[in-house]
Amino acid sequence: MAALHAAAFAGQGRSWSAEEFAALLHSEHVFHTGNVQCFALGRVVADEADLLTIATDPGQRRAGLGRKTLCKFEVGVKKRGAMRVFLDVSEENRAAYALYLNTGYTEIARRKAYYQTPAGRRDAIIMEKRLI
């Protein structure tokens, strides 16, 4: 997961380490879906889910893997009792933002200067999707 995450987010800031993924995966509330080309990692607590990250192999982009994996993630959170999903995305990540908009997420807030990127600090766009 760490290697795919690093490849997917190359040039966009710090990727997550293998240790960070291992620690998250040891939580009873965290789960993942996908494969070696694309995965989603999230957490469900009570009736709310957080999409922590989704990563697609750069060589496999624009093939629908992100949309398919996001859909599988949503099925997984519904099975775990979530009624809505939250996520944040960098204002620079236009492809991810478009994916989320096109799959029913709406922008609900912003975190100013949340992400540190090589080009400087960028806002995080907070999005939500109701699953009912």
Backbone as JSON, one array per atom type, in Angstrom:
{
  "sequence": "MAALHAAAFAGQGRSWSAEEFAALLHSEHVFHTGNVQCFALGRVVADEADLLTIATDPGQRRAGLGRKTLCKFEVGVKKRGAMRVFLDVSEENRAAYALYLNTGYTEIARRKAYYQTPAGRRDAIIMEKRLI",
  "N": [[0.82, -1.2, 0.0], [1.92, 1.23, 0.8], [3.87, 1.68, -1.17], [2.34, 1.93, -3.53], [0.79, 4.14, -2.79], [2.8, 6.08, -2.56], [3.64, 6.25, -5.23], [1.27, 7.1, -6.46], [0.87, 9.61, -5.33], [3.09, 11.07, -5.95], [5.12, 13.94, -6.05], [3.17, 15.52, -4.94], [3.35, 16.01, -2.29], [3.9, 14.67, 1.02], [3.9, 11.16, 1.15], [2.3, 8.27, 2.65], [3.82, 6.15, 5.07], [4.87, 2.65, 5.26], [4.68, 1.82, 7.89], [2.79, 3.59, 8.92], [0.51, 2.81, 7.46], [0.29, 0.17, 8.43], [-0.25, 0.63, 11.15], [-2.75, 1.93, 10.98], [-4.28, -0.12, 9.81], [-4.46, -1.9, 11.87], [-6.44, -0.99, 13.49], [-9.71, -1.5, 14.74], [-11.74, -0.2, 13.43], [-10.96, 0.48, 10.9], [-10.75, -0.25, 7.43], [-10.0, -1.72, 4.2], [-10.3, -1.69, 0.63], [-9.94, -2.97, -2.7], [-7.12, -3.43, -4.93], [-3.81, -4.3, -6.16], [-3.53, -2.32, -8.03], [-5.24, -0.25, -7.44], [-6.51, 1.13, -4.49], [-8.67, 1.72, -1.66], [-8.81, 3.21, 1.51], [-10.36, 3.35, 4.6], [-12.39, 4.48, 7.41], [-14.87, 3.51, 9.7], [-17.01, 4.76, 12.07], [-19.53, 4.5, 14.32], [-22.28, 5.8, 12.67], [-20.94, 7.05, 10.63], [-18.53, 7.48, 8.04], [-15.11, 7.8, 7.05], [-13.25, 8.48, 4.25], [-10.07, 7.76, 4.11], [-7.88, 7.6, 2.37], [-7.38, 7.21, -1.13], [-5.85, 5.51, -3.73], [-4.44, 5.27, -6.93], [-2.61, 3.42, -9.29], [-0.38, 5.24, -11.22], [0.0, 4.51, -13.92], [-2.35, 3.31, -14.54], [-4.4, 5.11, -14.53], [-7.41, 6.86, -15.46], [-8.89, 4.74, -16.28], [-11.11, 3.95, -14.99], [-10.72, 2.71, -12.56], [-10.5, 4.06, -10.09], [-13.11, 5.04, -9.68], [-14.53, 2.62, -9.59], [-13.34, 1.4, -7.34], [-13.96, 3.27, -5.37], [-16.73, 2.97, -5.34], [-16.93, 0.31, -4.4], [-15.83, 0.73, -1.89], [-17.82, 2.37, -0.75], [-19.95, 0.53, -0.66], [-18.86, -1.2, 1.23], [-18.75, 0.49, 3.51], [-21.43, 0.97, 3.95], [-22.3, -1.6, 4.65], [-21.11, -1.71, 7.08], [-22.62, -0.04, 8.56], [-22.59, 2.74, 8.09], [-24.01, 5.9, 7.31], [-23.29, 8.11, 6.0], [-20.51, 9.52, 4.21], [-17.39, 11.05, 4.63], [-14.73, 13.04, 3.31], [-11.52, 14.46, 2.49], [-9.91, 16.5, 0.1], [-7.18, 17.72, -1.75], [-7.15, 21.03, -2.98], [-5.73, 21.24, -5.3], [-5.9, 18.79, -6.55], [-7.48, 18.12, -9.04], [-8.51, 16.02, -10.62], [-9.3, 14.04, -8.76], [-11.14, 15.53, -7.29], [-13.09, 15.99, -9.26], [-13.91, 13.33, -9.71], [-15.11, 12.75, -7.21], [-17.2, 14.67, -7.15], [-18.68, 13.78, -9.38], [-19.6, 11.38, -8.44], [-21.44, 11.9, -6.53], [-20.66, 13.34, -4.23], [-20.57, 16.26, -2.18], [-19.28, 19.53, -1.72], [-18.56, 20.72, 1.48], [-17.07, 22.25, 3.22], [-13.94, 23.99, 3.89], [-10.5, 23.51, 4.68], [-8.21, 25.73, 5.42], [-5.02, 26.08, 3.97], [-4.16, 23.43, 4.56], [-2.81, 21.2, 3.41], [0.61, 20.46, 2.86], [2.55, 21.05, 0.15], [4.99, 20.59, -2.52], [4.78, 22.98, -3.88], [3.89, 24.73, -2.01], [1.53, 25.63, 0.64], [-1.75, 24.25, 0.54], [-5.32, 24.41, 0.27], [-7.62, 22.14, 1.86], [-10.38, 20.53, 0.6], [-13.38, 19.77, 2.0], [-15.6, 17.13, 1.75], [-18.82, 15.54, 1.44], [-20.98, 12.68, 1.35], [-24.19, 11.47, 1.39], [-25.5, 8.33, 2.18], [-28.0, 7.21, 2.18]],
  "CA": [[0.0, 0.0, 0.0], [2.78, 2.4, 0.88], [4.53, 1.9, -2.47], [1.33, 2.45, -4.46], [0.46, 5.48, -2.32], [3.92, 6.96, -2.93], [3.59, 6.46, -6.69], [0.06, 7.85, -6.79], [0.94, 10.98, -4.83], [4.42, 11.63, -6.25], [5.13, 15.35, -6.37], [2.05, 16.23, -4.31], [3.56, 16.13, -0.85], [4.36, 13.47, 1.7], [3.06, 9.96, 1.1], [2.24, 7.56, 3.93], [4.8, 5.07, 5.21], [4.35, 1.3, 5.54], [4.35, 1.79, 9.32], [1.52, 4.3, 9.1], [-0.55, 1.93, 6.97], [0.16, -0.96, 9.36], [-0.92, 1.11, 12.35], [-4.15, 2.14, 10.66], [-4.95, -1.4, 9.55], [-4.66, -2.61, 13.14], [-7.61, -0.43, 14.15], [-10.92, -2.25, 14.46], [-12.66, 0.61, 12.64], [-10.36, 0.76, 9.59], [-10.75, -1.34, 6.45], [-9.58, -1.31, 2.86], [-10.81, -2.44, -0.51], [-9.18, -2.72, -3.91], [-6.09, -4.39, -5.32], [-2.47, -3.71, -6.32], [-3.61, -1.19, -8.96], [-6.02, 0.83, -6.84], [-7.12, 0.77, -3.21], [-9.25, 2.75, -0.8], [-8.66, 2.92, 2.93], [-11.27, 4.21, 5.32], [-12.73, 4.17, 8.78], [-16.28, 3.68, 10.04], [-17.3, 4.87, 13.49], [-20.98, 4.72, 14.44], [-22.93, 5.82, 11.36], [-20.17, 7.91, 9.75], [-17.3, 6.92, 7.47], [-14.11, 8.71, 6.49], [-12.34, 7.94, 3.26], [-8.77, 8.28, 4.52], [-7.1, 7.79, 1.15], [-7.61, 6.34, -2.28], [-4.65, 5.64, -4.57], [-4.45, 4.52, -8.19], [-1.34, 3.33, -10.0], [-0.38, 6.27, -12.26], [-0.12, 3.9, -15.24], [-3.71, 2.78, -14.69], [-5.38, 6.19, -14.4], [-8.38, 7.11, -16.54], [-9.45, 3.44, -16.71], [-12.27, 3.69, -14.17], [-10.39, 1.99, -11.33], [-10.82, 4.89, -8.93], [-14.58, 5.05, -9.52], [-14.93, 1.26, -9.18], [-12.86, 1.18, -5.98], [-14.76, 4.13, -4.51], [-18.04, 2.31, -5.23], [-16.75, -0.84, -3.49], [-15.63, 1.31, -0.56], [-19.13, 2.8, -0.27], [-20.68, -0.7, -0.31], [-18.27, -1.65, 2.49], [-19.13, 1.33, 4.65], [-22.86, 0.72, 4.2], [-22.38, -2.87, 5.38], [-20.63, -1.45, 8.44], [-23.59, 0.82, 9.23], [-22.44, 4.17, 7.83], [-25.08, 6.55, 6.56], [-22.66, 9.15, 5.19], [-19.06, 9.42, 4.05], [-16.66, 12.31, 4.55], [-13.37, 12.96, 2.79], [-10.94, 15.73, 2.1], [-9.1, 16.42, -1.11], [-6.44, 18.95, -2.01], [-7.72, 21.87, -4.04], [-4.93, 21.02, -6.52], [-6.16, 17.48, -7.12], [-8.7, 18.34, -9.82], [-9.06, 14.74, -11.08], [-10.0, 13.43, -7.63], [-12.3, 16.38, -6.99], [-14.11, 15.7, -10.28], [-14.43, 11.99, -9.41], [-16.01, 12.83, -6.07], [-18.41, 15.38, -7.58], [-19.42, 12.93, -10.31], [-20.15, 10.22, -7.75], [-22.43, 12.32, -5.56], [-20.14, 14.06, -3.07], [-20.73, 17.71, -2.24], [-18.33, 20.3, -0.91], [-19.25, 21.28, 2.65], [-16.19, 23.16, 3.96], [-12.53, 24.01, 3.5], [-9.47, 23.71, 5.7], [-7.22, 26.61, 4.79], [-3.59, 25.75, 4.04], [-4.07, 22.15, 5.26], [-1.81, 20.33, 2.79], [1.92, 21.0, 2.49], [2.99, 20.49, -1.13], [6.23, 21.24, -2.98], [4.47, 24.33, -4.35], [3.4, 25.53, -0.89], [0.35, 25.12, 1.35], [-2.98, 24.22, -0.25], [-6.54, 24.12, 1.03], [-8.3, 20.85, 1.77], [-11.81, 20.65, 0.36], [-14.09, 18.75, 2.75], [-16.78, 16.71, 0.99], [-19.71, 14.59, 2.11], [-21.99, 11.99, 0.56], [-25.17, 10.72, 2.18], [-25.65, 7.01, 1.56], [-29.38, 6.73, 2.25]],
  "C": [[0.86, 1.26, 0.0], [3.44, 2.71, -0.46], [3.55, 2.47, -3.48], [0.94, 3.88, -4.08], [1.54, 6.48, -2.73], [3.9, 7.26, -4.42], [2.41, 7.34, -7.07], [0.15, 9.32, -6.4], [2.31, 11.62, -5.06], [4.29, 13.1, -6.66], [4.03, 16.17, -5.71], [2.23, 16.43, -2.81], [3.98, 14.78, -0.27], [3.38, 12.32, 1.55], [3.15, 9.26, 2.45], [3.23, 6.4, 3.93], [4.1, 3.73, 5.44], [3.94, 1.19, 7.01], [3.02, 2.49, 9.6], [0.34, 3.45, 8.61], [-0.78, 0.77, 7.94], [-0.58, -0.54, 10.62], [-2.41, 1.33, 12.1], [-4.9, 0.83, 10.5], [-5.15, -2.24, 10.8], [-5.86, -2.07, 13.92], [-8.85, -1.23, 13.77], [-11.88, -1.49, 13.55], [-12.19, 0.84, 11.2], [-10.45, -0.48, 8.7], [-10.29, -0.8, 5.11], [-10.27, -2.19, 1.83], [-9.95, -2.09, -1.72], [-8.16, -3.81, -4.17], [-4.76, -3.66, -5.5], [-2.47, -2.51, -7.27], [-4.34, 0.01, -8.38], [-6.62, 0.33, -5.53], [-7.71, 1.99, -2.55], [-9.12, 2.28, 0.63], [-9.57, 3.88, 3.68], [-11.57, 3.7, 6.71], [-14.23, 4.41, 8.95], [-16.4, 3.7, 11.56], [-18.76, 5.3, 13.59], [-21.59, 4.73, 13.04], [-22.22, 6.75, 10.37], [-18.89, 7.22, 9.29], [-16.4, 8.05, 6.99], [-13.32, 7.94, 5.45], [-10.99, 8.56, 3.58], [-7.86, 8.52, 3.33], [-7.59, 6.82, 0.09], [-6.43, 6.58, -3.21], [-4.77, 4.73, -5.78], [-3.07, 4.55, -8.82], [-1.37, 4.36, -11.14], [-0.52, 5.7, -13.68], [-1.5, 3.35, -15.55], [-4.8, 3.86, -14.59], [-6.23, 6.31, -15.65], [-8.97, 5.81, -17.08], [-10.66, 3.06, -15.85], [-12.0, 2.97, -12.86], [-10.75, 2.78, -10.07], [-12.31, 4.89, -8.64], [-15.06, 3.69, -9.01], [-14.54, 1.0, -7.72], [-13.64, 2.04, -4.99], [-16.15, 3.52, -4.29], [-17.96, 1.12, -4.27], [-16.55, -0.36, -2.05], [-16.98, 1.71, 0.04], [-20.0, 1.6, 0.11], [-20.18, -1.21, 1.04], [-18.67, -0.82, 3.68], [-20.61, 1.17, 4.97], [-23.04, -0.56, 5.01], [-21.96, -2.7, 6.84], [-21.52, -0.44, 9.18], [-23.48, 2.31, 8.98], [-23.59, 4.7, 6.98], [-24.54, 7.72, 5.72], [-21.15, 8.99, 5.24], [-18.5, 10.84, 3.96], [-15.28, 12.04, 3.95], [-12.83, 14.37, 2.64], [-10.01, 15.5, 0.93], [-8.41, 17.77, -1.31], [-7.11, 19.72, -3.15], [-6.96, 21.72, -5.36], [-5.28, 19.73, -7.25], [-7.5, 17.5, -7.87], [-9.33, 17.02, -10.29], [-9.85, 14.07, -9.96], [-11.25, 14.23, -7.29], [-13.43, 16.1, -7.98], [-14.73, 14.32, -10.06], [-15.45, 12.07, -8.28], [-17.3, 13.57, -6.43], [-19.29, 14.48, -8.44], [-20.0, 11.69, -9.67], [-21.03, 10.62, -6.56], [-21.94, 13.02, -4.31], [-20.37, 15.55, -3.28], [-19.72, 18.37, -1.31], [-19.09, 20.93, 0.25], [-18.39, 22.27, 3.43], [-14.8, 23.14, 3.35], [-11.66, 24.14, 4.75], [-8.37, 24.5, 5.01], [-5.8, 26.11, 5.04], [-3.32, 24.42, 4.76], [-2.95, 21.26, 4.72], [-0.52, 21.08, 2.51], [2.35, 20.3, 1.22], [4.3, 21.14, -1.52], [6.0, 22.68, -3.44], [3.96, 25.24, -3.23], [2.16, 24.91, -0.27], [-0.9, 25.26, 0.48], [-4.17, 23.89, 0.65], [-6.97, 22.67, 0.83], [-9.78, 21.16, 1.57], [-12.47, 19.48, 1.08], [-15.37, 18.44, 1.99], [-17.55, 15.66, 1.77], [-20.63, 13.95, 1.08], [-22.91, 11.25, 1.52], [-25.48, 9.43, 1.43], [-27.08, 6.48, 1.6], [-30.22, 7.28, 1.12]]
}
